[in-house]
Amino acid sequence: MVKVKISYDMREGMEQECQEYLVNRMAPVLSDLGFVVTDVWYTIWGSSPQILGGGELETMDEARQVFGSDEWTEVSEKLASMTENFQLRFLQVKN
């Protein structure tokens, strides 16, 4: 099992556009690629990333396929224009 964490801060003034993009474009693309977002956290207080999302895939090969795809590159580049401090992390979990 591979846990995937995506975190970022939304650029000031782009919060609404960023949230709409995540829901209407990015999540459907990830779902089509076989990745289902299982949780999204919004930080309103503190110094953690403003947005932290996560999901799971069965294998690291699947993670490489999803996050190495042209589709991911396209949606992540658009998201990057609306965010700062973007990070994508993978954690291999042993059963």
C-alpha positions, 0 to 999 in steps of 0.5 A: 500500500502506498499513501500519497500526500499532496500539500500546498498553500493557495496564493492570496486572492486565488482561493476560490479559483483554486478550490473550484479547480481542485473539485471540478478538474483535478479530482476527476482527472486523478480518479480517471487515473485510478487515484481516489482522494480519501481526505482533504484538510484545510488549515485555518490556524497554525503554520501547517500547509493550508491544504493537505490531501491524501489517498492510497494506491496499491503499489509504488508502480501504480503511484509512478504511473499516475503521478508520472502521467501526462494528465497529472503533469497538466493538472499539477502545472495549472495548480502550481500557478495558483499555489505555493509550497506544493509538495507531493509525498509517497509513503510505502506502508507495510501490511 
